[in-house]
């Protein structure tokens, strides 16, 4: 009988770590990754074809929007989180071994708790818990959930051990319910379990009106019955002190959650959740059992020397340079200029989600307006028009006031998807306008791909389009690969089939959107200092005075 799609059969690899050796629950896990392998496993796969830059606006709008889901650049904080989770999961299994009977000891203790209704009951007091806990705190948009999902995707969620007739769940992720009650959180646990196993534990355990204590005992028994590697509680700030019976009861619940269930627990939330872990020494110790990670936005600043004395880029510079490559604009700047980078950081404050959304929206706006280029002015207009809901949070980040930051740490961007749709619609309308010409290669995917390939080889789109059309008409039997040299030969001969295009006059008000090395662009951005000062600043005008002074 085939296994379910989300389940794999255990393949054991002997561990080199003595405390892990001989434990099937650990040796069935994937091998730990080195730094290079980890970066390759986490990085987002965003294919970039230079020919797509010259595709029509509608197609480019879809490609650009894919950055919201597909782009992911591993940062040092992400690597640190993966290392902690890797140890957290494996250490949690040390005290629950299928081979030495320690897991059965925990199961027997859990059975006694369920039957007696007393969470402190233990039949075997020598049962060892090696569970740890971890707190991950960061403002909305810092990438907590996205990073966790990518790290967890490197593990098979369900592993079947046929030799032990046992099913292992490596991780279980629960979103904290919006009604904020602890009882609902317990119910969410069974619901998440049912989604993974296609079972009916939620219906089985929630038909009766169980108390929180009883549900907690059932959670512990069920978690050990499937050897849950780690329980991740996301959006923990949703828990309400009022609905949960007071702050003391909430803190005691978290302490009992770690002690009784005996599996590693990861708490994930915004800065609003910090008081939950800091108000009580005991829960604070539990929340930081394996470290409390506080994720802050990326910092912008000057380069710093590394251990070898070389200048090292900041996280912001490395991240923005990596993202800047994914532009599908025809007048794009290949190198990210300091003015754009500084403006980008000032508007986004280094919040990952805002950084990417601002970049995507700016590209779509550049296509709609026809400038086909990202400038500081365009970014500011997008920020003012599209990102108004997060202005208070970003203002709080600029102030550096922890109280203001915590006040606005839960802000999200509910309207971004709507604005993306509106911008894509505007691009479609722009292409359907009366001034737009129909594409001569419309309906021929091979011809369009060939044209994009030739354009990527620095051929002019207006000249190469009729040549592609002629090639498919005169040589229908040739492949795209064979047609390339044919068309390039025609292109070199200035084939008469290529239409002569009239020289386009660009209005002065549009000079600011031209490439950075265009003299008209420099004139448009010269400012009060004048065009000569701007040319001198950019190194275009030879500074005779400085040269003669240096020679003297």
KEVEX-443311 format. One line per field, with one value per residue (C-alpha): residue number from 1; residue in three letters; y, x, z. Coordinates in steps of 0.1 Angstrom, whole numbers. Layout:
num	NUM_...
residu	ALA_...
yy	Y_...
xx	X_...
zz	Z_...
This chain:
num	1_2_3_4_5_6_7_8_9_10_11_12_13_14_15_16_17_18_19_20_21_22_23_24_25_26_27_28_29_30_31_32_33_34_35_36_37_38_39_40_41_42_43_44_45_46_47_48_49_50_51_52_53_54_55_56_57_58_59_60_61_62_63_64_65_66_67_68_69_70_71_72_73_74_75_76_77_78_79_80_81_82_83_84_85_86_87_88_89_90_91_92_93_94_95_96_97_98_99_100_101_102_103_104_105_106_107_108_109_110_111_112_113_114_115_116_117_118_119_120_121_122_123_124_125_126_127_128_129_130_131_132_133_134_135_136_137_138_139_140_141_142_143_144_145_146_147_148_149_150_151_152_153_154_155_156_157_158_159_160_161_162_163_164_165_166_167_168_169_170_171_172_173_174_175_176_177_178_179_180_181_182_183_184_185_186_187_188_189_190_191_192_193_194_195_196_197_198_199_200_201_202_203_204_205_206_207_208_209_210_211_212_213_214_215_216_217_218_219_220_221_222_223_224_225_226_227_228_229_230_231_232_233_234_235_236_237_238_239_240_241_242_243_244_245_246_247_248_249_250_251_252_253_254_255_256_257_258_259_260_261_262_263_264_265_266_267_268_269_270_271_272_273_274_275_276_277_278_279_280_281_282_283_284_285_286_287_288_289_290_291_292_293_294_295_296_297_298_299_300_301_302_303_304_305_306_307_308_309_310_311_312_313_314_315_316_317_318_319_320_321_322_323_324_325_326_327_328_329_330_331_332_333_334_335_336_337_338_339_340_341_342_343_344_345_346_347_348_349_350_351_352_353_354_355_356_357_358_359_360_361_362_363_364_365_366_367_368_369_370_371_372_373_374_375_376_377_378_379_380_381_382_383_384_385_386_387_388_389_390_391_392_393_394_395_396_397_398_399_400_401_402_403_404_405_406_407_408_409_410_411_412_413_414_415_416_417_418_419_420_421_422_423_424_425_426_427_428_429_430_431_432_433_434_435_436_437_438_439_440_441_442_443_444_445_446_447_448_449_450_451_452_453_454_455_456_457_458_459_460_461_462_463_464_465_466_467_468_469_470_471_472_473_474_475_476_477_478_479_480_481_482_483_484_485_486_487_488_489_490_491_492_493_494_495_496_497_498_499_500_501_502_503_504_505_506_507_508_509_510_511_512_513_514_515_516_517_518_519_520_521_522_523_524_525_526_527_528_529_530_531_532_533_534_535_536_537_538_539_540_541_542_543_544_545_546_547_548_549_550_551_552
residu	UNK_UNK_UNK_UNK_UNK_UNK_UNK_UNK_UNK_UNK_UNK_UNK_UNK_UNK_UNK_UNK_UNK_UNK_UNK_UNK_UNK_UNK_UNK_UNK_UNK_UNK_UNK_UNK_UNK_UNK_UNK_UNK_UNK_UNK_UNK_UNK_UNK_UNK_UNK_UNK_UNK_UNK_UNK_UNK_UNK_UNK_UNK_UNK_UNK_UNK_UNK_UNK_UNK_UNK_UNK_UNK_UNK_UNK_UNK_UNK_UNK_UNK_UNK_UNK_UNK_UNK_UNK_UNK_UNK_UNK_UNK_UNK_UNK_UNK_UNK_UNK_UNK_UNK_UNK_UNK_UNK_UNK_UNK_UNK_UNK_UNK_UNK_UNK_UNK_UNK_UNK_UNK_UNK_UNK_UNK_UNK_UNK_UNK_UNK_UNK_UNK_UNK_UNK_UNK_UNK_UNK_UNK_UNK_UNK_UNK_UNK_UNK_UNK_UNK_UNK_UNK_UNK_UNK_UNK_UNK_UNK_UNK_UNK_UNK_UNK_UNK_UNK_UNK_UNK_UNK_UNK_UNK_UNK_UNK_UNK_UNK_UNK_UNK_UNK_UNK_UNK_UNK_UNK_UNK_UNK_UNK_UNK_UNK_UNK_UNK_UNK_UNK_UNK_UNK_UNK_UNK_UNK_UNK_UNK_UNK_UNK_UNK_UNK_UNK_UNK_UNK_UNK_UNK_UNK_UNK_UNK_UNK_UNK_UNK_UNK_UNK_UNK_UNK_UNK_UNK_UNK_UNK_UNK_UNK_UNK_UNK_UNK_UNK_UNK_UNK_UNK_UNK_UNK_UNK_UNK_UNK_UNK_UNK_UNK_UNK_UNK_UNK_UNK_UNK_UNK_UNK_UNK_UNK_UNK_UNK_UNK_UNK_UNK_UNK_UNK_UNK_UNK_UNK_UNK_UNK_UNK_UNK_UNK_UNK_UNK_UNK_UNK_UNK_UNK_UNK_UNK_UNK_UNK_UNK_UNK_UNK_UNK_UNK_UNK_UNK_UNK_UNK_UNK_UNK_UNK_UNK_UNK_UNK_UNK_UNK_UNK_UNK_UNK_UNK_UNK_UNK_UNK_UNK_UNK_UNK_UNK_UNK_UNK_UNK_UNK_UNK_UNK_UNK_UNK_UNK_UNK_UNK_UNK_UNK_UNK_UNK_UNK_UNK_UNK_UNK_UNK_UNK_UNK_UNK_UNK_UNK_UNK_UNK_UNK_UNK_UNK_UNK_UNK_UNK_UNK_UNK_UNK_UNK_UNK_UNK_UNK_UNK_UNK_UNK_UNK_UNK_UNK_UNK_UNK_UNK_UNK_UNK_UNK_UNK_UNK_UNK_UNK_UNK_UNK_UNK_UNK_UNK_UNK_UNK_UNK_UNK_UNK_UNK_UNK_UNK_UNK_UNK_UNK_UNK_UNK_UNK_UNK_UNK_UNK_UNK_UNK_UNK_UNK_UNK_UNK_UNK_UNK_UNK_UNK_UNK_UNK_UNK_UNK_UNK_UNK_UNK_UNK_UNK_UNK_UNK_UNK_UNK_UNK_UNK_UNK_UNK_UNK_UNK_UNK_UNK_UNK_UNK_UNK_UNK_UNK_UNK_UNK_UNK_UNK_UNK_UNK_UNK_UNK_UNK_UNK_UNK_UNK_UNK_UNK_UNK_UNK_UNK_UNK_UNK_UNK_UNK_UNK_UNK_UNK_UNK_UNK_UNK_UNK_UNK_UNK_UNK_UNK_UNK_UNK_UNK_UNK_UNK_UNK_UNK_UNK_UNK_UNK_UNK_UNK_UNK_UNK_UNK_UNK_UNK_UNK_UNK_UNK_UNK_UNK_UNK_UNK_UNK_UNK_UNK_UNK_UNK_UNK_UNK_UNK_UNK_UNK_UNK_UNK_UNK_UNK_UNK_UNK_UNK_UNK_UNK_UNK_UNK_UNK_UNK_UNK_UNK_UNK_UNK_UNK_UNK_UNK_UNK_UNK_UNK_UNK_UNK_UNK_UNK_UNK_UNK_UNK_UNK_UNK_UNK_UNK_UNK_UNK_UNK_UNK_UNK_UNK_UNK_UNK_UNK_UNK_UNK_UNK_UNK_UNK_UNK_UNK_UNK_UNK_UNK_UNK_UNK_UNK_UNK_UNK_UNK_UNK_UNK_UNK_UNK_UNK_UNK_UNK_UNK_UNK_UNK_UNK_UNK_UNK_UNK_UNK_UNK_UNK_UNK_UNK_UNK_UNK_UNK_UNK_UNK_UNK_UNK_UNK_UNK_UNK_UNK_UNK_UNK_UNK_UNK_UNK_UNK_UNK_UNK_UNK_UNK_UNK_UNK_UNK_UNK_UNK_UNK_UNK_UNK_UNK_UNK_UNK_UNK
yy	0_33_59_93_121_139_108_92_58_60_57_55_72_65_96_108_123_98_110_107_73_44_66_59_91_111_89_90_128_144_149_183_207_227_264_262_235_254_286_266_249_282_306_315_302_332_325_356_357_390_385_389_426_432_412_431_448_422_394_414_423_386_379_409_400_365_381_385_348_334_357_348_358_339_363_355_356_329_307_312_302_270_260_264_245_217_212_218_190_165_172_168_132_122_116_98_68_40_15_20_23_60_70_43_57_92_76_57_89_107_80_84_122_117_92_111_146_157_172_165_128_106_68_68_97_88_98_124_154_168_194_230_261_290_325_343_379_404_430_422_418_407_373_351_329_328_318_291_276_275_259_233_224_209_182_155_163_127_97_61_35_1_-18_-2_2_39_72_102_139_160_194_207_244_260_296_312_316_351_345_345_317_290_264_273_270_234_228_243_217_188_205_209_172_162_181_163_128_130_119_131_140_174_158_130_153_184_168_169_202_194_218_234_210_179_192_198_163_150_172_157_121_127_146_118_91_106_118_154_169_205_224_259_284_313_348_342_379_371_354_376_380_385_355_333_339_364_368_343_315_322_320_288_273_279_264_234_231_225_204_181_176_171_183_214_244_275_307_332_366_404_427_428_392_402_410_374_361_389_394_362_348_312_316_340_312_288_312_316_280_278_315_343_356_392_400_437_453_453_481_506_520_521_490_474_454_416_394_395_433_435_458_438_449_454_431_459_464_427_422_452_444_408_420_448_422_412_441_437_474_485_516_498_508_477_491_502_539_554_578_550_527_554_564_527_522_554_545_508_510_477_457_427_426_463_463_436_451_486_472_452_481_505_483_481_518_524_502_520_555_544_556_520_530_532_566_580_602_572_552_581_584_547_549_578_562_525_520_544_517_511_548_548_517_530_563_545_526_559_573_543_544_508_517_533_503_478_498_495_461_442_464_446_455_441_463_454_425_448_474_448_438_474_481_450_461_495_478_458_489_507_480_480_518_532_542_507_486_449_426_410_379_375_339_325_316_303_335_356_336_340_377_380_360_383_414_400_399_437_436_465_452_473_460_424_418_418_397_370_372_368_339_319_326_316_288_271_238_253_253_284_275_273_305_327_329_334_364_378_378_397_421_428_435_461_441_463_445_462_494_527_542_579_595_598_632_630_659_677_668_631_635_624_589_583_561_575_580_601_638_648_628_646_679_671_661_689_709_745_738_736_711_718_710_678_667_675_655_625_627_636_670_668_687_705_725_693_677_706_709_672_675_704
xx	0_15_23_4_20_32_48_82_96_124_159_184_219_242_249_284_272_272_240_222_235_211_180_157_138_170_188_157_160_179_216_226_235_267_266_267_241_218_220_211_182_168_174_144_143_136_144_157_157_171_149_118_127_113_81_49_38_11_36_62_36_31_69_76_47_63_90_66_65_96_124_142_178_192_206_228_197_181_211_212_175_181_210_189_159_182_196_162_145_173_179_142_144_173_149_124_141_121_149_156_120_122_94_72_79_67_36_28_31_8_-18_-18_-23_-52_-69_-64_-69_-38_-10_15_9_39_41_77_95_128_115_139_127_153_129_140_121_128_113_114_103_101_78_54_71_105_101_96_68_84_118_103_84_115_135_108_105_140_125_99_69_58_82_69_91_79_102_86_51_54_46_68_58_90_72_37_29_-1_-13_-26_-64_-79_-104_-73_-83_-59_-86_-89_-51_-54_-81_-60_-33_-57_-68_-33_-27_-57_-45_-12_-25_-60_-74_-103_-87_-104_-138_-127_-114_-137_-172_-171_-164_-129_-111_-78_-60_-76_-69_-33_-30_-45_-21_9_-2_-10_23_43_22_35_69_63_98_88_56_56_31_29_14_16_8_-29_-33_-54_-47_-84_-96_-68_-77_-50_-13_-3_-24_-11_25_19_3_35_57_34_33_71_73_43_43_80_86_105_83_90_70_68_53_57_72_37_44_75_57_44_79_94_68_77_112_101_84_111_136_114_109_147_155_176_178_154_159_149_148_152_150_182_206_220_255_291_310_329_362_359_384_407_407_386_357_324_290_262_232_212_237_240_202_194_221_207_171_181_191_155_144_123_125_139_157_169_202_223_241_221_230_235_206_182_196_194_158_148_161_146_111_112_134_149_117_120_84_82_115_103_68_81_105_77_52_79_85_49_45_75_58_25_40_63_95_107_132_132_142_140_111_92_98_85_54_47_54_30_2_4_19_-1_-13_23_34_28_49_77_76_79_110_126_121_138_113_106_72_61_75_56_24_26_44_13_5_1_-6_-41_-45_-13_-29_-57_-32_-11_-42_-51_-16_-17_-51_-36_-8_-33_-54_-22_-14_-49_-49_-56_-19_-6_2_-7_23_32_43_12_1_35_53_84_87_83_109_133_128_134_166_178_169_189_218_215_194_169_133_118_144_144_107_101_132_118_85_103_124_94_78_107_122_93_113_143_145_149_186_191_172_195_225_202_185_218_232_202_205_241_232_206_179_155_126_135_114_130_119_115_137_117_118_117_101_123_100_108_145_146_135_164_194_218_247_225_235_198_192_222_208_173_189_215_196_205_243_240_248_286_288_268_291_321_307_301_337_327_344_382_392_422_427_429_452_477_476_483_512_527
zz	0_-11_16_17_-3_28_43_36_47_72_59_87_87_116_135_144_176_205_222_188_178_179_181_151_155_150_125_102_99_69_75_89_61_59_52_14_13_37_16_-16_2_15_-13_-35_-70_-93_-129_-148_-186_-200_-230_-208_-203_-238_-233_-233_-201_-191_-191_-172_-146_-138_-137_-114_-90_-85_-65_-36_-31_-47_-38_-6_3_34_60_90_112_91_93_131_134_113_135_166_152_140_175_191_172_176_213_220_207_229_258_236_220_203_210_247_259_270_246_261_295_285_269_301_321_297_300_338_334_311_333_366_352_372_351_378_379_370_371_361_377_361_327_313_293_270_255_250_240_218_214_181_183_154_139_112_78_93_76_107_92_57_71_94_65_43_71_79_42_45_67_58_80_85_86_88_106_93_116_146_131_142_126_135_130_128_133_139_133_150_144_175_172_169_198_220_244_256_250_214_211_223_198_170_180_172_140_128_136_116_86_87_94_78_112_134_167_168_167_191_218_215_216_254_272_284_307_295_319_303_268_278_290_258_238_257_251_214_208_223_205_172_186_175_170_177_182_167_180_155_162_200_206_198_232_254_291_296_277_290_327_336_329_356_342_307_319_339_308_288_315_317_280_279_310_304_267_267_231_220_216_195_203_174_178_174_201_217_229_248_281_281_285_305_333_351_358_354_320_309_315_296_267_264_271_240_234_226_191_185_148_140_106_85_94_70_75_63_54_83_81_86_105_75_74_42_38_43_30_54_53_37_9_2_3_-19_-44_-47_-52_-76_-102_-107_-128_-160_-170_-204_-190_-159_-141_-138_-108_-78_-72_-37_-41_-49_-22_5_-5_-6_29_43_30_40_71_62_69_45_35_28_9_-15_-19_-25_-52_-69_-69_-81_-112_-120_-116_-139_-166_-162_-165_-194_-176_-174_-147_-109_-95_-59_-70_-83_-52_-30_-50_-47_-10_-5_-27_-20_15_36_61_73_75_113_119_97_114_147_134_123_158_175_204_216_229_196_177_199_194_156_153_141_111_78_42_34_3_-15_-34_-46_-57_-76_-94_-102_-115_-137_-150_-158_-177_-197_-205_-215_-240_-254_-259_-294_-298_-292_-323_-324_-320_-354_-337_-315_-312_-322_-290_-308_-328_-296_-278_-308_-308_-271_-275_-303_-283_-254_-279_-283_-314_-318_-313_-341_-366_-355_-354_-392_-397_-373_-392_-425_-412_-400_-434_-456_-434_-417_-412_-393_-355_-334_-329_-367_-373_-351_-375_-405_-388_-375_-411_-423_-394_-403_-440_-429_-446_-465_-449_-417_-415_-409_-377_-372_-346_-314_-297_-259_-240_-215_-187_-194_-193_-157_-166_-192_-184_-158_-184_-207_-206_-206_-175_-158_-169_-154_-121_-120_-94_-83_-87_-124_-151_-151_-113_-119_-148_-127_-98_-121_-134_-169_-169_-165_-133_-146_-113_-92_-117_-118_-80_-76_-101_-82
